[in-house]
Amino acid sequence: MSNQQQFKYSTGVIAYPILFVLSIWVVFWMQVRFFPSIKRLGVYPQELHGLLGIFTSPFIHADIEHLYHNSIPLFILSVALFYFYRKISWKVILFGIVLSGLFTWVIGRPANHIGASGLVYVLVSFIFFKGIFAKHYRLIALSLIVIFLYGSMIWYAFPVKDGMSWEGHLGGLLSGLLFAIVFRKAIAKPERYVWQQPNYKEEDDPFLRHFDENGNFIELKEPEIEEEPISEDINSQVTYIFKENKED
């Protein structure tokens, strides 16, 4: 796939992240307004009933501040994901939710782990490492922007703050790195010019033929093609056929 097709804007680049973030806000509104008990539908590590939280925890938040801090990076990173990696964007999001939740379920402390921060860490990790692996100047620039904006988040993947699910953050980082490796081939390749092709030969290049070995310009004249004169001895014969009109 060419870069023009890979990096192509569409309505979904903005629409999907908006709908995704909006759905999280709607769930939080329903949680506060009607169903406060759904706050317990998080990931409970090493407990069977806690497996359900793998799918529900990204939509549940403790308070408005928790929701706000997750919404902005989730929207920005999702837009970048859908624009630069649109072919695998949904796989990264859906599998990222599942895998980061499984990591949390396996290594987490006995607590109710909720919030979309695990998915945010998936996106940060995936976009950063994917750009490095791709060796494409646009994707590397995106990686540098992401690490500049959210590089400080790496510290929260370790137990530095009480009451924060660092296990979910660490699971997200590991999941993003794994996806960057698994989807390593699904990347935009840098454009290769004609002279970068393995079968390129300078002597066959029509442009370089205009220069000698010292770099001096040479005007190449196109070979002239002489047209053969039309022979005047061609005999032509015209035959006329007359038909009589018969009147009734």
C-alpha positions as CSV (number, residue, x, y, z in Angstrom):
1,M,0.0,0.0,0.0
2,S,1.3,3.4,-0.9
3,N,1.8,6.2,1.6
4,Q,-1.0,8.2,-0.1
5,Q,-3.4,5.3,0.6
6,Q,-2.0,4.6,4.1
7,F,-2.0,8.2,5.4
8,K,-5.5,9.2,4.1
9,Y,-8.0,11.3,6.0
10,S,-11.5,10.0,6.3
11,T,-14.5,10.8,8.5
12,G,-13.7,7.9,10.7
13,V,-10.4,9.4,11.8
14,I,-12.4,11.9,13.9
15,A,-15.8,10.2,14.2
16,Y,-14.7,6.9,15.7
17,P,-12.6,8.5,18.5
18,I,-15.4,10.9,19.3
19,L,-18.0,8.1,19.5
20,F,-15.7,6.0,21.6
21,V,-15.0,8.8,24.1
22,L,-18.6,9.8,24.1
23,S,-19.7,6.3,25.0
24,I,-17.4,6.4,28.0
25,W,-19.0,9.7,29.1
26,V,-22.5,8.2,28.6
27,V,-21.7,5.2,30.7
28,F,-20.3,7.5,33.5
29,W,-23.5,9.6,33.4
30,M,-25.6,6.5,33.7
31,Q,-23.4,5.3,36.5
32,V,-23.8,8.5,38.5
33,R,-27.5,9.0,37.6
34,F,-29.1,5.6,37.6
35,F,-26.7,2.7,38.2
36,P,-24.0,3.5,40.8
37,S,-23.5,-0.3,41.3
38,I,-21.8,-0.7,37.9
39,K,-18.8,0.9,39.5
40,R,-18.0,-2.5,40.9
41,L,-17.7,-4.0,37.4
42,G,-13.9,-3.7,37.3
43,V,-11.1,-6.2,37.0
44,Y,-10.7,-8.3,40.1
45,P,-7.4,-10.1,39.8
46,Q,-7.2,-13.9,40.2
47,E,-11.0,-14.2,40.6
48,L,-13.3,-15.7,38.0
49,H,-16.0,-13.1,38.3
50,G,-13.3,-10.5,37.9
51,L,-12.8,-11.6,34.3
52,L,-15.9,-9.7,33.2
53,G,-14.2,-6.5,34.2
54,I,-11.7,-7.0,31.3
55,F,-14.4,-5.9,28.9
56,T,-16.3,-3.4,31.2
57,S,-13.5,-1.7,33.2
58,P,-12.5,0.7,30.4
59,F,-15.9,2.3,30.4
60,I,-16.1,2.8,34.2
61,H,-14.4,5.5,36.2
62,A,-14.2,6.5,39.8
63,D,-15.1,10.2,39.4
64,I,-15.2,13.0,36.9
65,E,-11.5,13.9,37.4
66,H,-10.5,10.3,36.6
67,L,-12.7,10.4,33.5
68,Y,-11.4,13.7,32.3
69,H,-7.7,12.7,32.6
70,N,-8.3,9.6,30.5
71,S,-10.6,11.2,27.9
72,I,-8.2,13.8,26.4
73,P,-5.2,11.4,25.7
74,L,-7.6,8.7,24.6
75,F,-9.1,11.0,22.0
76,I,-5.8,12.4,20.7
77,L,-4.1,9.0,20.5
78,S,-7.1,7.4,18.9
79,V,-7.1,10.0,16.2
80,A,-3.4,9.4,15.5
81,L,-4.1,5.6,15.5
82,F,-7.0,5.8,13.0
83,Y,-5.1,8.2,10.7
84,F,-1.7,6.5,10.6
85,Y,-2.7,2.9,11.2
86,R,-6.2,2.7,10.0
87,K,-6.0,-0.9,8.7
88,I,-5.2,-2.3,12.1
89,S,-6.7,0.4,14.3
90,W,-9.7,-1.6,15.6
91,K,-7.5,-4.6,16.2
92,V,-5.2,-2.5,18.4
93,I,-8.1,-1.1,20.4
94,L,-10.1,-4.3,20.9
95,F,-7.2,-6.6,21.4
96,G,-5.6,-3.9,23.6
97,I,-8.6,-3.8,25.9
98,V,-8.5,-7.6,26.2
99,L,-4.8,-8.1,26.6
100,S,-4.1,-5.3,29.0
101,G,-7.1,-6.5,31.1
102,L,-5.7,-10.0,31.2
103,F,-2.3,-8.6,32.3
104,T,-4.1,-6.7,35.1
105,W,-6.1,-9.8,36.1
106,V,-2.9,-11.9,36.3
107,I,-0.5,-9.5,38.1
108,G,-2.9,-7.1,39.8
109,R,-3.4,-6.6,43.5
110,P,-6.7,-7.7,45.1
111,A,-8.8,-4.6,44.2
112,N,-11.3,-3.2,41.8
113,H,-9.3,-2.0,38.8
114,I,-11.3,0.4,36.6
115,G,-10.7,3.1,34.0
116,A,-9.5,3.5,30.4
117,S,-6.0,4.3,31.4
118,G,-4.8,0.8,30.5
119,L,-6.0,1.4,26.9
120,V,-4.3,4.8,26.9
121,Y,-1.0,3.1,27.8
122,V,-1.6,0.5,25.0
123,L,-1.9,3.4,22.5
124,V,1.1,5.3,23.8
125,S,3.3,2.2,23.7
126,F,2.1,0.9,20.3
127,I,2.4,4.3,18.5
128,F,5.9,4.9,20.0
129,F,7.4,1.5,19.2
130,K,5.6,1.1,15.9
131,G,7.1,4.3,14.6
132,I,10.6,3.2,15.7
133,F,10.2,-0.2,14.0
134,A,8.8,1.3,10.8
135,K,11.7,3.6,10.1
136,H,9.4,5.9,8.3
137,Y,10.1,9.6,8.8
138,R,6.4,10.4,9.5
139,L,5.9,7.6,11.9
140,I,9.1,8.4,13.7
141,A,8.0,12.0,14.0
142,L,4.7,10.8,15.5
143,S,6.6,8.6,18.0
144,L,8.7,11.6,19.1
145,I,5.5,13.7,19.5
146,V,3.8,11.0,21.6
147,I,6.9,10.5,23.8
148,F,7.1,14.3,24.3
149,L,3.5,14.6,25.3
150,Y,3.0,11.4,27.4
151,G,6.6,10.2,28.1
152,S,6.2,11.1,31.8
153,M,3.4,8.5,32.0
154,I,6.1,5.8,32.2
155,W,6.5,6.4,35.9
156,Y,2.9,5.5,36.6
157,A,3.6,2.0,35.3
158,F,5.4,1.4,38.6
159,P,4.0,1.5,42.1
160,V,4.8,5.1,42.8
161,K,1.3,6.3,43.9
162,D,-1.2,4.7,46.2
163,G,-4.7,4.0,44.9
164,M,-3.5,3.9,41.2
165,S,-3.7,0.7,39.2
166,W,-0.1,0.7,38.0
167,E,-0.6,-3.0,37.1
168,G,-3.1,-1.9,34.4
169,H,-0.7,0.7,33.1
170,L,2.2,-1.8,33.0
171,G,-0.1,-4.3,31.2
172,G,-1.0,-1.6,28.7
173,L,2.7,-0.8,28.0
174,L,3.5,-4.5,27.5
175,S,0.4,-5.0,25.2
176,G,1.3,-2.0,23.0
177,L,4.9,-3.3,22.6
178,L,3.6,-6.7,21.7
179,F,1.2,-5.4,19.1
180,A,4.0,-3.3,17.6
181,I,6.0,-6.5,17.1
182,V,3.1,-8.6,15.9
183,F,1.8,-6.0,13.4
184,R,5.3,-5.1,12.3
185,K,4.6,-5.9,8.6
186,A,1.4,-3.8,8.6
187,I,3.3,-0.5,8.2
188,A,3.8,2.1,5.5
189,K,7.2,1.6,3.8
190,P,9.3,4.6,3.0
191,E,9.0,5.6,-0.7
192,R,11.8,4.2,-2.8
193,Y,12.9,6.2,-5.9
194,V,13.9,4.6,-9.2
195,W,17.6,4.8,-8.3
196,Q,17.0,3.0,-5.0
197,Q,15.6,-0.1,-6.7
198,P,17.9,-3.1,-6.6
199,N,17.8,-3.6,-10.4
200,Y,18.6,0.0,-11.2
201,K,21.4,0.7,-13.8
202,E,22.8,4.1,-14.4
203,E,23.5,3.4,-18.1
204,D,19.8,2.7,-18.7
205,D,18.6,5.9,-17.0
206,P,17.3,8.2,-19.8
207,F,18.1,11.3,-17.6
208,L,21.7,10.3,-16.9
209,R,22.4,9.7,-20.6
210,H,22.4,13.5,-21.0
211,F,25.7,13.7,-19.0
212,D,29.1,12.4,-19.7
213,E,31.5,10.8,-17.2
214,N,32.7,14.3,-16.1
215,G,29.1,15.5,-15.4
216,N,28.9,17.7,-18.5
217,F,25.6,18.1,-20.2
218,I,25.2,16.4,-23.6
219,E,22.5,17.2,-26.0
220,L,21.2,14.0,-27.4
221,K,19.6,14.2,-30.8
222,E,16.7,11.9,-31.6
223,P,17.4,9.7,-34.6
224,E,15.7,11.0,-37.8
225,I,13.4,8.7,-39.6
226,E,13.2,9.2,-43.4
227,E,9.8,8.7,-44.8
228,E,9.6,6.8,-48.1
229,P,8.0,8.7,-50.9
230,I,4.7,7.6,-52.1
231,S,5.1,6.0,-55.5
232,E,3.3,7.8,-58.3
233,D,3.1,4.6,-60.5
234,I,0.3,3.1,-58.6
235,N,-2.5,2.3,-61.0
236,S,-5.9,2.7,-59.7
237,Q,-9.0,1.5,-61.4
238,V,-12.5,2.6,-60.7
239,T,-15.5,0.6,-61.8
240,Y,-18.9,2.2,-62.2
241,I,-22.1,0.2,-62.1
242,F,-25.3,1.7,-63.5
243,K,-28.7,0.4,-62.6
244,E,-31.8,1.2,-64.5
245,N,-34.8,2.4,-62.6
246,K,-37.9,0.3,-63.5
247,E,-41.1,2.2,-63.3
248,D,-44.2,0.2,-62.5
